[in-house]
Amino acid sequence: MSKSYIPNERELVKSLLINRAYGVEYQPFMDVKNLNVVAYEALARFDGMTPDVFFGICHKDADLFFMAEKVLKKIQFEQRPKNKKLFVNFDPHILHKKERVNEVFDFFSNQENFVIELVENSVEAVNAPKLLDVFKNLKYDFAVDDFLKENSILSIFLLSECQYLKLDKDILSYMLREKSFLHVSRGLVQYAHELGKKVVLEGIETQKDLSLAQEIGVDYVQGFLFRSEFINMKR
């Protein structure tokens, strides 16, 4: 047992799942030109525990992580807003249980109109080229999440293969702090567009953030500026 392990933390996570003390928050993607809702991202929420703590505990136990993801993805698809594309986070650690890989992909193959968001640790978690081959064969669209986040890996391979590129909110502070970074941001968006990708900028909280997003030419924006469009569902 590692020194960082907290006794009974696994039981605490299991109790949240058993007692259905969880829900889902659907955050909208807004078209940057007309501010219409074009899609939603499904985000897990828990009573008395942040998602980072919840999934940090789950990552220590492959069986617990699989159980949690199975429960949470089911509710995210069941309660999704109608007639809108749904973006769902996909942590490849769920594939570490080889005997359950088919069950994971069977579940997604029974869903419609969704995009898989690869979390920031995807490159280290699995063989990324092999995983993307599976996505292609199954005709899944996927997004690279948190691109340009501080200390993240910038994978040109993932950028070239994805259908959606999600720029991390950190670039907003860079652009505000250093005007020359606007050229980098515009260039990246233009490059993505030339490859046929749609670009989303996360972390839009103010009208100034929105103006910057429009200036660099992204397609969609997401953030607390649009909190009135959030949808919260409890189990």
N, C-alpha and C positions, 0 to 999 in steps of 0.2 A: 504494500500500500504506500503510495507516495505521500510525502510530508504535506503536500498541498491539499490532499483529500480531506473534505469536511465530513465527519460522520453523519450518516442519515440523509445526505444531500440527494442521493439517488431516490430514497423513499419519498422525499419532499416533491421531487419532480413527478414521480409515479402518482402521488396523491393528487397533484394538480390535474393529471390526465384522467385518473379514475373518477374524481369529483367534478370533472368537466369545468374546471376553473380556468378556462381559456376561451379565447375568441379570436376574431380576425378583424383587422382594420384594412379597408380598401382605400388606398391613396390614388387619386386620379392623375393621369397624364393629360396635360392640357395642350392643345394645338397652339403653338406660339403666335400664330397669325390671328386667330379669332377667339382664342381661349375657350373653345369647346372641349368637353371631355372626350378623349378618343380611346382611352384604355384605363385599367386600374392595376395597381400592384397589390397583391395580397400579403399582409404582414401579420405574423403571429403576435398575439398579446396574451398576457397571463396575469392572474390576480396575485399581487404582492411579489412579483418577480419580473425583472427585466428580461427581454429576449436574450441579451448577451449572457446573462448568468444562466438562464435556462439551458441554452444550447452549449454553453461551456461545460456544464455538468454532463449533458448528454454525450458529448464527444469523448468522454472517458469510458463509455460503455456502449459498444456497438449495438447490442440488443435493445437497450433503452432508447438509443437514438433512432433505430429503425421503427420502434413502436411509436415514438413521438411523431416522427415524420409521417407515418401512415395515418395517424389520427388527425394531424393538423392539415395535411394536404386534402384529406377527404372533406373537411368542413370548408376549406378555402374554395374548393370547386362547387360544393353543394350550395353555398350561400352567395356565390358570386353575383355581381350585378348583371342583369340580362343584356344581351346584345352588345357587349363590349369585350374587347380582347382582354385577357387576363395574364398578367405577368406574375410568375411564381418563382420564388427562390429555390435553387437546386444545389444542395451541398453534396458533392461526389463522395463524401465519406460514407454516405448511405450505401454505396456500392461495395464497401469493404466486406460485407457478408455475401460471399459469392452465391450461396444457395438462394439468395433472395433477389438477385439482380433481375431475373425475368419478371418477378412480381412487381418490381418498381416500374419497369418499362411497360408492362401490361396495363398498369393503372393509368399511366399517362396516355397510352394509345387509345384508351376509352374516353378521353376528354377531347374537347373541341375548342378552337379559337384561343389558343394560349401561347405564351412565349416563356421559355425557360431562362431564368437569370442565373448565370454561373456566379457563385459567390467568389470573393477575392482569393480564397485559398485553393481554388480549383486546380491550378497548374501543379501545385505540390501534392494534391490529394490523389490524383489518378494520372494515367496516361492520357493527356489531353487530346492528342490526335486520334487515338482510338475511340475516346468518348465521342468526339465530334463526328467520327465516321458512323457511330451508332445513331446519333441525332439525324444525320443526313439520310440514312437508310430508313429511319422511321418518320422522316419528313417533319421533324420538330424544328421550329424556329427558336433561336436562342439569342440572348443579349449578354454582352460583357458588362458586368456591374462594376461601379466604383473606379472606372478608368481615370488615371491621373491622381488617385488618392495618395496621400503622403505615405511613403514606405511600401507602396504596392508594386507588384511586378507589371511592367508594361509589356504585354505580349503582342507583338505585331502579328504573330500567327493567329491568335484569337480574334484580333481586330479584322484580319482578312477573311475569316471564316464566319463571323457572326452576321446576323441580320439587323441587330440593334446595338448601338453603342451608348452606354450610359456614362456620362461624364460626372465625376464626383464633385460635390459642392466645394471642395478645396479650391477649384480653379476660380471660383468667384472672388475669394479673398486675394488670390494671386493677381487677378485682373484689376481689382480695386487698388492694390498696393503698387503694382508695376504696370503702367500702361502698355509697355512693349509686349507684355504677355498676351495682349489682345491678338497680336499677329500670330502667335503660336496657336491660340484657341481657334481663330478663324481658319488657319491652315489645316488644323486637325479635322475640323468639321467639313471643310471643303474636300479633304482627302477621303473622309468617310463617305461623303455624298458621291464622289466619283467612283467609289467601289459599290455604290448602290445601297448603302446603309442608311437607316434612320438614326438620328442622334437625339438623345434625351439629356437635359441638364437637370441634375438633382439640386435640392437645397435652396429653392427659390423662396425667399422669405419677405422680400420687400419689392416695391415697384422698381427700385434701382437695379435689383437682381434681374428682374424680368426684362428691363431695358438692355442689360448686358447680354442676356440670352438672345434677345432679338438681334442685337448688333452682330453677334458672331455667327448667326444663322442656323441655330439648332432647330429641329423640327418640333420637339415637345419639351415641356417643362413640368417639374414636379416639386412640391414643397409646401410649407405651412402657409404660404400666401393664399393657398387654395383650400384652407382647412374647412371652409363651409361646404366643400364638396366631398369631404371624407365620409365614409360609411363604416360604422362600427357595428359588428355583429357578435353577440354572445352565443355560446353553445346552449 
